[in-house]
Amino acid sequence: MAPEEIRDPELRALQQKYRSELKLIGTAAATHSFPFHFYFSRKLGLAEKDQPQNDQRSIQFDRYKDRVVLKITGNYFVSYSAELLKPEERARQTYENVMLPLLRAAVQALDKADVPQAFAFEISHHVRKKVIGVPSENAENVVLVIPKVSAQRLVLSADPGVREVALFQGEFYLNAVPIFSRTPKGESAHRTAAQQTAPAAVATPPAAVPAPPAIPLPTVAVKVSAAPAEPAPRVRDSSPEAVKALQKSLQPAIDKLLKELDSQAHFVSYAPPTLIQFHNGVYLQVSVTTTLPPAQSGSQYKQSALAFDQHIAHLIRPVLAYFKDHRGEFDGIDFSTSIRVGTGTEGSPLAVEFISPFKLLSAYADFDSTGQQLIDASFVLINGERVSLNLQGAETASTPQ
């Protein structure tokens, strides 16, 4: 969310200060493979067909019970069966599949920051059931508010017991009703009589943050698994010899691309697609020309936004198709366009580059992210300088007189 949209001065300042960190969370979500489609969203309970037209900027600092929290809201387009899964089981599944990956990303992005004091998630999913014998489907909202120190322990610990303790230092709600709650004595309200006579043994959490006794979930719930170890990043050979050899192996696909897609792409004839080194990676630079009508003149940001929406966005899927067998051989694509306004040749064209890794491009191509999410997580260069680009804001801005 843009800082300007937040009225509280303190929260607005935090949104501005940690804007880059918040974008990292969006990037992680765009590249994560959720079991079903997930969208950030300010409006919950939407039908999936309506989601793309609704505002998807929903990562923001907010207040909850006198604490500064990082609030993340969104819609998870799964439809659970009310007959097969109890309410607690549905909430737990949404936590496992959506909240936990987002929490990992948020903890990593803000690990060294003084804020927030807690993380707050509100995720909507759908439930199928029969009402008087008639099938119906409705939305449920799952809320988790967890202190930052507990979230850090949950994400970093490999011990399932410690992770469960950390999780239950938070607050869980389903449609505003507390679930997985504790009794005043610290015992789970969902424990069976047999469980109450045999408390679970768990590892002792670090003394710096005291934790209550372990609170097991219903026995049918899926246990939280330890975070998998991140594989060591692969170092790509970007030596001139390796890049030259890769260019040669890609040339048949490049030649086919130039022949079949020129009428749509408007390739620059003197600058065929070429591998370049950028940001410790190897990208295929595809140079094109974008022509905008005189009525769409304006600032460089407006022209760049229009070039993406009207031209570059329509090239992503077809260009990716030509290199589907080469995804692991280089890192992504640099769509480099020279923007001209009108049919004349007067003045220097605006040079804009949209540089995106394959994971982000694939998420966009599969309708798992929006153009704005792709832009936020990519590199946008205008005349060689990196910029931030708000597509909607840039395009609706009035033309300077």
NUMI-512876 format. One record per residue (C-alpha): x, y, z; residue in one letter. Coordinates in nm, 4 decimals, decimal comma. Example, Ala and Ser with C-alpha at 12.3 -4.5 7.8 and 13.67 -1.06 7.14 Angstrom:
% residues 2
+----------+----------+----------+---------+
:       c1 :       c2 :       c3 : residuo :
+----------+----------+----------+---------+
:   1,2300 :  -0,4500 :   0,7800 :       a :
:   1,3670 :  -0,1060 :   0,7140 :       s :
+----------+----------+----------+---------+
***
This chain:
% residues 401
+----------+----------+----------+---------+
:       c1 :       c2 :       c3 : residuo :
+----------+----------+----------+---------+
:   0,0000 :   0,0000 :   0,0000 :       m :
:   0,1252 :   0,3495 :  -0,0818 :       a :
:   0,2280 :   0,5522 :   0,2282 :       p :
:   0,0145 :   0,8445 :   0,1100 :       e :
:  -0,3007 :   0,6363 :   0,1640 :       e :
:  -0,2360 :   0,5921 :   0,5372 :       i :
:  -0,3799 :   0,8695 :   0,7548 :       r :
:  -0,1945 :   0,7942 :   1,0781 :       d :
:   0,1332 :   0,9971 :   1,0571 :       p :
:   0,3381 :   0,7407 :   1,2508 :       e :
:   0,2143 :   0,4475 :   1,0446 :       l :
:   0,2564 :   0,6454 :   0,7229 :       r :
:   0,6195 :   0,7131 :   0,8150 :       a :
:   0,6787 :   0,3438 :   0,8850 :       l :
:   0,5178 :   0,2486 :   0,5523 :       q :
:   0,7584 :   0,4841 :   0,3747 :       q :
:   1,0655 :   0,3820 :   0,5732 :       k :
:   1,0173 :   0,0083 :   0,5178 :       y :
:   0,8685 :   0,0251 :   0,1700 :       r :
:   1,1487 :  -0,1841 :   0,0196 :       s :
:   1,1102 :  -0,4521 :   0,2872 :       e :
:   0,7354 :  -0,4714 :   0,2275 :       l :
:   0,7947 :  -0,5173 :  -0,1446 :       k :
:   1,0162 :  -0,8160 :  -0,0616 :       l :
:   0,7143 :  -0,9821 :   0,0987 :       i :
:   0,5152 :  -0,9264 :  -0,2189 :       g :
:   0,8001 :  -1,0709 :  -0,4242 :       t :
:   0,8159 :  -1,3812 :  -0,2073 :       a :
:   0,4411 :  -1,4346 :  -0,2481 :       a :
:   0,4632 :  -1,3885 :  -0,6253 :       a :
:   0,7276 :  -1,6580 :  -0,6541 :       t :
:   0,5736 :  -1,9006 :  -0,4019 :       h :
:   0,3649 :  -2,1899 :  -0,5346 :       s :
:   0,0427 :  -2,1901 :  -0,3304 :       f :
:  -0,1774 :  -2,5034 :  -0,3632 :       p :
:  -0,4580 :  -2,2778 :  -0,4926 :       f :
:  -0,4554 :  -1,9222 :  -0,6230 :       h :
:  -0,3824 :  -1,6560 :  -0,3611 :       f :
:  -0,4198 :  -1,2804 :  -0,4066 :       y :
:  -0,3392 :  -0,9928 :  -0,1766 :       f :
:  -0,6646 :  -0,8005 :  -0,1453 :       s :
:  -0,8169 :  -0,5196 :   0,0572 :       r :
:  -1,1623 :  -0,6725 :   0,0068 :       k :
:  -1,2222 :  -1,0212 :   0,1464 :       l :
:  -1,4653 :  -1,2884 :   0,0306 :       g :
:  -1,4496 :  -1,2027 :  -0,3388 :       l :
:  -1,5190 :  -1,4476 :  -0,6188 :       a :
:  -1,2010 :  -1,5251 :  -0,8108 :       e :
:  -1,3430 :  -1,3778 :  -1,1332 :       k :
:  -1,3834 :  -1,0432 :  -0,9523 :       d :
:  -1,0441 :  -1,0403 :  -0,7806 :       q :
:  -0,8256 :  -0,9073 :  -1,0689 :       p :
:  -1,0385 :  -0,5900 :  -1,0884 :       q :
:  -1,0039 :  -0,5175 :  -0,7157 :       n :
:  -0,7248 :  -0,3445 :  -0,5287 :       d :
:  -0,4484 :  -0,5914 :  -0,4394 :       q :
:  -0,2264 :  -0,3642 :  -0,2314 :       r :
:  -0,2828 :  -0,4980 :   0,1186 :       s :
:   0,0509 :  -0,5062 :   0,3048 :       i :
:   0,0504 :  -0,2221 :   0,5546 :       q :
:   0,1350 :  -0,1122 :   0,9067 :       f :
:  -0,1706 :  -0,0809 :   1,1325 :       d :
:  -0,2678 :  -0,0853 :   1,5003 :       r :
:  -0,4202 :  -0,3683 :   1,7026 :       y :
:  -0,4772 :  -0,3455 :   2,0786 :       k :
:  -0,2296 :  -0,0570 :   2,1163 :       d :
:   0,0376 :  -0,2469 :   1,9211 :       r :
:   0,1884 :  -0,1623 :   1,5844 :       v :
:   0,1307 :  -0,4619 :   1,3595 :       v :
:   0,2098 :  -0,5488 :   1,0025 :       l :
:  -0,1276 :  -0,6379 :   0,8535 :       k :
:  -0,1601 :  -0,8627 :   0,5498 :       i :
:  -0,4997 :  -0,9445 :   0,4014 :       t :
:  -0,5905 :  -1,1586 :   0,1031 :       g :
:  -0,8164 :  -1,4106 :  -0,0648 :       n :
:  -0,7229 :  -1,7780 :  -0,0968 :       y :
:  -0,9345 :  -1,9414 :  -0,3636 :       f :
:  -0,9785 :  -2,2852 :  -0,2170 :       v :
:  -1,3238 :  -2,4312 :  -0,1497 :       s :
:  -1,3356 :  -2,6650 :   0,1522 :       y :
:  -1,6116 :  -2,9156 :   0,2149 :       s :
:  -1,7911 :  -2,8464 :   0,5427 :       a :
:  -1,8820 :  -3,2160 :   0,5609 :       e :
:  -1,5220 :  -3,3345 :   0,5377 :       l :
:  -1,3390 :  -3,0646 :   0,7341 :       l :
:  -1,4367 :  -2,9112 :   1,0665 :       k :
:  -1,3975 :  -2,5330 :   1,1147 :       p :
:  -1,0703 :  -2,5733 :   1,3099 :       e :
:  -0,9329 :  -2,8010 :   1,0387 :       e :
:  -1,0177 :  -2,5525 :   0,7645 :       r :
:  -0,8531 :  -2,2705 :   0,9591 :       a :
:  -0,5447 :  -2,4803 :   1,0196 :       r :
:  -0,5180 :  -2,5741 :   0,6516 :       q :
:  -0,5316 :  -2,2091 :   0,5458 :       t :
:  -0,2692 :  -2,1282 :   0,8065 :       y :
:  -0,0414 :  -2,4040 :   0,6750 :       e :
:  -0,0847 :  -2,3200 :   0,3081 :       n :
:  -0,0992 :  -1,9408 :   0,3120 :       v :
:  -0,0265 :  -1,7720 :   0,6441 :       m :
:   0,2892 :  -1,9678 :   0,7239 :       l :
:   0,4682 :  -1,8922 :   0,3922 :       p :
:   0,3709 :  -1,5252 :   0,4217 :       l :
:   0,4865 :  -1,5172 :   0,7841 :       l :
:   0,8253 :  -1,6590 :   0,6858 :       r :
:   0,8630 :  -1,3884 :   0,4226 :       a :
:   0,7540 :  -1,1124 :   0,6608 :       a :
:   0,9869 :  -1,2264 :   0,9407 :       v :
:   1,2801 :  -1,2434 :   0,7020 :       q :
:   1,2090 :  -0,9013 :   0,5512 :       a :
:   1,1689 :  -0,7230 :   0,8878 :       l :
:   1,3968 :  -0,9347 :   1,1066 :       d :
:   1,6334 :  -0,6460 :   1,1906 :       k :
:   1,3676 :  -0,3735 :   1,2089 :       a :
:   1,2305 :  -0,2333 :   1,5348 :       d :
:   0,8772 :  -0,2880 :   1,4081 :       v :
:   0,6255 :  -0,4411 :   1,4028 :       p :
:   0,5365 :  -0,5607 :   1,7499 :       q :
:   0,3198 :  -0,8293 :   1,5924 :       a :
:   0,2116 :  -0,9708 :   1,2564 :       f :
:  -0,1587 :  -0,9788 :   1,1696 :       a :
:  -0,3096 :  -1,1890 :   0,8899 :       f :
:  -0,6672 :  -1,1997 :   0,7673 :       e :
:  -0,7211 :  -1,4541 :   0,4922 :       i :
:  -1,0526 :  -1,5463 :   0,3342 :       s :
:  -1,1274 :  -1,8926 :   0,1968 :       h :
:  -1,4485 :  -2,0570 :   0,0745 :       h :
:  -1,6623 :  -2,3355 :   0,2237 :       v :
:  -1,9136 :  -2,5616 :   0,0491 :       r :
:  -2,2112 :  -2,6984 :   0,2413 :       k :
:  -2,5781 :  -2,7830 :   0,2020 :       k :
:  -2,8476 :  -2,5622 :   0,3534 :       v :
:  -3,1845 :  -2,7399 :   0,3657 :       i :
:  -3,0478 :  -2,9753 :   0,1037 :       g :
:  -2,9410 :  -2,6949 :  -0,1328 :       v :
:  -2,5655 :  -2,6678 :  -0,2107 :       p :
:  -2,4150 :  -2,3283 :  -0,1256 :       s :
:  -2,0720 :  -2,1733 :  -0,0976 :       e :
:  -1,9691 :  -1,8926 :   0,1364 :       n :
:  -1,6536 :  -1,7212 :   0,2514 :       a :
:  -1,4860 :  -1,7655 :   0,5914 :       e :
:  -1,2235 :  -1,5313 :   0,7330 :       n :
:  -0,9286 :  -1,6671 :   0,9277 :       v :
:  -0,7334 :  -1,4234 :   1,1464 :       v :
:  -0,3961 :  -1,4778 :   1,3124 :       l :
:  -0,2217 :  -1,2145 :   1,5253 :       v :
:   0,1169 :  -1,3288 :   1,6529 :       i :
:   0,3844 :  -1,1328 :   1,8432 :       p :
:   0,7022 :  -1,0737 :   1,6468 :       k :
:   0,9250 :  -1,2617 :   1,8915 :       v :
:   0,6942 :  -1,5626 :   1,8726 :       s :
:   0,6866 :  -1,5426 :   1,4952 :       a :
:   1,0660 :  -1,5378 :   1,4830 :       q :
:   1,0868 :  -1,8461 :   1,7044 :       r :
:   0,8194 :  -2,0248 :   1,4992 :       l :
:   0,9957 :  -1,9583 :   1,1692 :       v :
:   1,3504 :  -2,0276 :   1,2834 :       l :
:   1,3038 :  -2,3319 :   1,5070 :       s :
:   1,3281 :  -2,6843 :   1,3676 :       a :
:   1,1649 :  -2,8301 :   1,6806 :       d :
:   0,7918 :  -2,8975 :   1,6217 :       p :
:   0,7159 :  -2,8559 :   1,9926 :       g :
:   0,8792 :  -2,5144 :   2,0117 :       v :
:   0,6986 :  -2,4123 :   1,6954 :       r :
:   0,3609 :  -2,5142 :   1,8382 :       e :
:   0,4269 :  -2,3176 :   2,1571 :       v :
:   0,5239 :  -2,0118 :   1,9543 :       a :
:   0,2152 :  -2,0406 :   1,7348 :       l :
:  -0,0201 :  -2,0498 :   2,0321 :       f :
:   0,1241 :  -1,7339 :   2,1785 :       q :
:  -0,0799 :  -1,5729 :   1,9029 :       g :
:  -0,4543 :  -1,5216 :   1,8642 :       e :
:  -0,6587 :  -1,7301 :   1,6173 :       f :
:  -1,0086 :  -1,6383 :   1,4997 :       y :
:  -1,2516 :  -1,7876 :   1,2485 :       l :
:  -1,5226 :  -1,5401 :   1,1462 :       n :
:  -1,4383 :  -1,3358 :   1,4572 :       a :
:  -1,4834 :  -1,6363 :   1,6905 :       v :
:  -1,1711 :  -1,7470 :   1,8843 :       p :
:  -1,0442 :  -2,0927 :   1,7936 :       i :
:  -0,7566 :  -2,3017 :   1,9305 :       f :
:  -0,8015 :  -2,0924 :   2,2458 :       s :
:  -0,6575 :  -2,1455 :   2,5935 :       r :
:  -0,8493 :  -2,1848 :   2,9152 :       t :
:  -0,7500 :  -1,9538 :   3,2027 :       p :
:  -0,5212 :  -2,2271 :   3,3339 :       k :
:  -0,3312 :  -2,2357 :   3,0068 :       g :
:  -0,4862 :  -2,5584 :   2,8820 :       e :
:  -0,6263 :  -2,5917 :   2,5325 :       s :
:  -1,0032 :  -2,5633 :   2,5059 :       a :
:  -0,9852 :  -2,8371 :   2,2411 :       h :
:  -0,7965 :  -3,1005 :   2,4397 :       r :
:  -0,9727 :  -3,4259 :   2,5120 :       t :
:  -1,0009 :  -3,5647 :   2,8622 :       a :
:  -0,7258 :  -3,8164 :   2,7848 :       a :
:  -0,4995 :  -3,5399 :   2,6580 :       q :
:  -0,5574 :  -3,3311 :   2,9691 :       q :
:  -0,4261 :  -3,6121 :   3,1882 :       t :
:  -0,1117 :  -3,6480 :   2,9786 :       a :
:   0,0349 :  -3,3095 :   2,8843 :       p :
:   0,2619 :  -3,3098 :   2,5799 :       a :
:   0,6364 :  -3,2929 :   2,6326 :       a :
:   0,8064 :  -3,0159 :   2,4392 :       v :
:   1,1498 :  -2,8638 :   2,4223 :       a :
:   1,1975 :  -2,5612 :   2,6495 :       t :
:   1,1932 :  -2,2371 :   2,4482 :       p :
:   1,4724 :  -1,9820 :   2,4947 :       p :
:   1,4520 :  -1,8200 :   2,8359 :       a :
:   1,4545 :  -1,4685 :   2,6904 :       a :
:   1,0893 :  -1,5087 :   2,5870 :       v :
:   0,8924 :  -1,7274 :   2,8317 :       p :
:   0,6411 :  -1,9551 :   2,6619 :       a :
:   0,3274 :  -2,1206 :   2,8011 :       p :
:   0,2885 :  -2,4980 :   2,8052 :       p :
:   0,2466 :  -2,6675 :   2,4679 :       a :
:  -0,1073 :  -2,6501 :   2,3376 :       i :
:  -0,1785 :  -2,9307 :   2,0904 :       p :
:  -0,4285 :  -2,8882 :   1,8115 :       l :
:  -0,7083 :  -3,1366 :   1,7471 :       p :
:  -0,5582 :  -3,4727 :   1,6620 :       t :
:  -0,6933 :  -3,4546 :   1,3044 :       v :
:  -0,5051 :  -3,1349 :   1,2271 :       a :
:  -0,1895 :  -3,1442 :   1,0204 :       v :
:   0,1185 :  -3,0714 :   1,2240 :       k :
:   0,3311 :  -2,7697 :   1,1379 :       v :
:   0,6379 :  -2,9009 :   0,9653 :       s :
:   0,9784 :  -2,7527 :   1,0211 :       a :
:   1,0884 :  -2,4997 :   0,7619 :       a :
:   1,2859 :  -2,6795 :   0,4931 :       p :
:   1,6466 :  -2,5871 :   0,4590 :       a :
:   1,7087 :  -2,3450 :   0,1770 :       e :
:   1,9248 :  -2,4967 :  -0,0956 :       p :
:   2,2527 :  -2,3268 :  -0,1632 :       a :
:   2,2153 :  -2,0799 :  -0,4501 :       p :
:   2,3565 :  -2,2037 :  -0,7759 :       r :
:   2,6403 :  -1,9956 :  -0,9132 :       v :
:   2,5838 :  -1,9417 :  -1,2848 :       r :
:   2,8819 :  -1,9384 :  -1,5170 :       d :
:   2,8658 :  -1,5908 :  -1,6673 :       s :
:   3,2078 :  -1,5920 :  -1,8270 :       s :
:   3,2209 :  -1,4522 :  -2,1836 :       p :
:   3,2841 :  -1,8027 :  -2,3188 :       e :
:   2,9827 :  -1,9510 :  -2,1359 :       a :
:   2,7525 :  -1,6656 :  -2,2414 :       v :
:   2,8682 :  -1,6978 :  -2,6017 :       k :
:   2,8022 :  -2,0732 :  -2,6010 :       a :
:   2,4578 :  -2,0213 :  -2,4469 :       l :
:   2,3736 :  -1,7552 :  -2,7047 :       q :
:   2,4595 :  -2,0058 :  -2,9773 :       k :
:   2,2349 :  -2,2728 :  -2,8264 :       s :
:   1,9468 :  -2,0233 :  -2,7973 :       l :
:   1,9847 :  -1,8893 :  -3,1502 :       q :
:   1,7329 :  -2,1268 :  -3,3177 :       p :
:   1,4649 :  -2,0194 :  -3,0681 :       a :
:   1,5635 :  -1,6534 :  -3,1122 :       i :
:   1,5436 :  -1,6781 :  -3,4921 :       d :
:   1,1990 :  -1,8357 :  -3,4676 :       k :
:   1,0884 :  -1,5644 :  -3,2237 :       l :
:   1,2016 :  -1,2866 :  -3,4580 :       l :
:   1,0290 :  -1,4447 :  -3,7566 :       k :
:   0,6947 :  -1,5250 :  -3,5965 :       e :
:   0,6398 :  -1,2448 :  -3,3450 :       l :
:   0,7726 :  -0,9309 :  -3,5164 :       d :
:   0,4315 :  -0,7965 :  -3,6198 :       s :
:   0,3248 :  -0,7949 :  -3,2546 :       q :
:   0,6531 :  -0,7142 :  -3,0848 :       a :
:   0,8084 :  -0,4594 :  -3,3262 :       h :
:   1,1637 :  -0,5785 :  -3,2714 :       f :
:   1,4527 :  -0,3393 :  -3,3223 :       v :
:   1,6166 :  -0,4749 :  -3,6390 :       s :
:   1,9686 :  -0,3654 :  -3,5500 :       y :
:   1,9525 :  -0,5047 :  -3,1939 :       a :
:   1,8443 :  -0,8735 :  -3,2018 :       p :
:   1,7818 :  -1,0533 :  -2,8683 :       p :
:   2,1147 :  -1,0888 :  -2,6887 :       t :
:   2,2265 :  -1,2313 :  -2,3554 :       l :
:   2,3514 :  -0,9690 :  -2,1105 :       i :
:   2,4897 :  -0,9822 :  -1,7577 :       q :
:   2,2809 :  -0,7989 :  -1,4994 :       f :
:   2,2648 :  -0,8089 :  -1,1198 :       h :
:   2,4758 :  -1,1272 :  -1,0885 :       n :
:   2,2608 :  -1,3015 :  -1,3485 :       g :
:   2,2307 :  -1,3621 :  -1,7198 :       v :
:   1,9247 :  -1,2178 :  -1,8940 :       y :
:   1,8013 :  -1,2236 :  -2,2515 :       l :
:   1,7594 :  -0,8638 :  -2,3650 :       q :
:   1,4727 :  -0,8323 :  -2,6117 :       v :
:   1,4721 :  -0,4877 :  -2,7769 :       s :
:   1,1430 :  -0,3539 :  -2,9144 :       v :
:   0,9840 :  -0,0244 :  -3,0134 :       t :
:   0,6649 :   0,1061 :  -2,8526 :       t :
:   0,4621 :   0,3765 :  -3,0263 :       t :
:   0,2037 :   0,5699 :  -2,8254 :       l :
:  -0,0577 :   0,8027 :  -2,9768 :       p :
:  -0,0094 :   1,1777 :  -2,9189 :       p :
:  -0,3078 :   1,1811 :  -2,6826 :       a :
:  -0,1122 :   0,9584 :  -2,4431 :       q :
:   0,1862 :   1,1873 :  -2,4034 :       s :
:   0,2865 :   1,2822 :  -2,0527 :       g :
:   0,5581 :   1,2214 :  -1,7973 :       s :
:   0,8180 :   0,9508 :  -1,8427 :       q :
:   0,6370 :   0,7486 :  -1,5775 :       y :
:   0,3054 :   0,7691 :  -1,7588 :       k :
:   0,4668 :   0,6687 :  -2,0873 :       q :
:   0,6471 :   0,3773 :  -1,9191 :       s :
:   0,3274 :   0,2551 :  -1,7542 :       a :
:   0,1361 :   0,2741 :  -2,0813 :       l :
:   0,4168 :   0,0949 :  -2,2657 :       a :
:   0,3986 :  -0,1910 :  -2,0183 :       f :
:   0,0193 :  -0,2221 :  -2,0147 :       d :
:  -0,0373 :  -0,1755 :  -2,3872 :       q :
:   0,2687 :  -0,3502 :  -2,5293 :       h :
:   0,5147 :  -0,5338 :  -2,3024 :       i :
:   0,2503 :  -0,7151 :  -2,0950 :       a :
:   0,1113 :  -0,8705 :  -2,4129 :       h :
:   0,4547 :  -1,0039 :  -2,5095 :       l :
:   0,5361 :  -1,1888 :  -2,1869 :       i :
:   0,3395 :  -1,5073 :  -2,2490 :       r :
:   0,4308 :  -1,5536 :  -2,6170 :       p :
:   0,7993 :  -1,4761 :  -2,5586 :       v :
:   0,8184 :  -1,7186 :  -2,2652 :       l :
:   0,6791 :  -1,9944 :  -2,4862 :       a :
:   0,9836 :  -1,9801 :  -2,7153 :       y :
:   1,2204 :  -2,0514 :  -2,4263 :       f :
:   1,0218 :  -2,3033 :  -2,2220 :       k :
:   1,2967 :  -2,5632 :  -2,2775 :       d :
:   1,5732 :  -2,3241 :  -2,1692 :       h :
:   1,4392 :  -2,1832 :  -1,8389 :       r :
:   1,7225 :  -2,3222 :  -1,6290 :       g :
:   1,9945 :  -2,1963 :  -1,8638 :       e :
:   1,9570 :  -1,8231 :  -1,7948 :       f :
:   1,7853 :  -1,6092 :  -1,5325 :       d :
:   1,5156 :  -1,4062 :  -1,7023 :       g :
:   1,4239 :  -1,1557 :  -1,9703 :       i :
:   1,4982 :  -0,7868 :  -2,0144 :       d :
:   1,2203 :  -0,6296 :  -2,2198 :       f :
:   1,3928 :  -0,3140 :  -2,3464 :       s :
:   1,1721 :  -0,0689 :  -2,5320 :       t :
:   1,2228 :   0,2643 :  -2,7053 :       s :
:   0,9047 :   0,4657 :  -2,6560 :       i :
:   0,7978 :   0,7170 :  -2,9171 :       r :
:   0,4867 :   0,9326 :  -2,8987 :       v :
:   0,3123 :   0,9856 :  -3,2331 :       g :
:   0,4402 :   0,8923 :  -3,5768 :       t :
:   0,7096 :   1,1555 :  -3,6060 :       g :
:   1,0782 :   1,1013 :  -3,5416 :       t :
:   1,1472 :   1,4306 :  -3,3646 :       e :
:   1,3065 :   1,4149 :  -3,0223 :       g :
:   1,4867 :   1,1323 :  -2,8468 :       s :
:   1,2809 :   0,8246 :  -2,7592 :       p :
:   1,2392 :   0,7253 :  -2,3978 :       l :
:   1,4448 :   0,4140 :  -2,3136 :       a :
:   1,2735 :   0,1851 :  -2,0629 :       v :
:   1,3729 :  -0,1640 :  -1,9467 :       e :
:   1,1571 :  -0,4149 :  -1,7599 :       f :
:   1,3954 :  -0,6797 :  -1,6220 :       i :
:   1,2315 :  -0,9804 :  -1,4578 :       s :
:   1,3456 :  -1,3274 :  -1,3412 :       p :
:   1,1688 :  -1,6282 :  -1,4888 :       f :
:   0,9860 :  -1,7074 :  -1,1617 :       k :
:   0,8127 :  -1,3703 :  -1,1646 :       l :
:   0,7346 :  -1,3871 :  -1,5351 :       l :
:   0,5909 :  -1,7362 :  -1,4972 :       s :
:   0,3717 :  -1,6271 :  -1,2047 :       a :
:   0,2334 :  -1,3449 :  -1,4185 :       y :
:   0,1881 :  -1,5722 :  -1,7203 :       a :
:  -0,0051 :  -1,8211 :  -1,5042 :       d :
:  -0,2329 :  -1,5433 :  -1,3685 :       f :
:  -0,0886 :  -1,5901 :  -1,0182 :       d :
:   0,0253 :  -1,2281 :  -0,9964 :       s :
:  -0,0806 :  -0,8953 :  -1,1397 :       t :
:   0,1173 :  -0,6641 :  -1,3633 :       g :
:   0,1741 :  -0,4333 :  -1,0663 :       q :
:   0,3108 :  -0,7192 :  -0,8549 :       q :
:   0,5435 :  -0,8129 :  -1,1404 :       l :
:   0,6611 :  -0,4523 :  -1,1743 :       i :
:   0,7158 :  -0,4135 :  -0,7988 :       d :
:   0,9356 :  -0,7232 :  -0,7833 :       a :
:   1,1294 :  -0,6526 :  -1,1040 :       s :
:   1,3843 :  -0,3939 :  -1,2114 :       f :
:   1,2455 :  -0,0974 :  -1,4043 :       v :
:   1,5039 :   0,1323 :  -1,5613 :       l :
:   1,4183 :   0,4626 :  -1,7295 :       i :
:   1,7100 :   0,5988 :  -1,9293 :       n :
:   1,9392 :   0,3750 :  -1,7271 :       g :
:   1,8144 :   0,4770 :  -1,3808 :       e :
:   1,6111 :   0,2417 :  -1,1610 :       r :
:   1,2650 :   0,3716 :  -1,0661 :       v :
:   0,9496 :   0,2631 :  -0,8874 :       s :
:   0,6463 :   0,2516 :  -1,1134 :       l :
:   0,2823 :   0,2576 :  -1,0016 :       n :
:   0,0918 :   0,1596 :  -1,3151 :       l :
:  -0,2496 :   0,2883 :  -1,2137 :       q :
:  -0,1189 :   0,6068 :  -1,0555 :       g :
:   0,1100 :   0,6888 :  -1,3484 :       a :
:  -0,1549 :   0,6295 :  -1,6121 :       e :
:  -0,4248 :   0,8357 :  -1,4411 :       t :
:  -0,1930 :   1,1279 :  -1,3666 :       a :
:  -0,2811 :   1,4380 :  -1,5618 :       s :
:  -0,0552 :   1,5373 :  -1,8495 :       t :
:   0,1772 :   1,8289 :  -1,7646 :       p :
:   0,0821 :   2,1488 :  -1,9462 :       q :
+----------+----------+----------+---------+
***
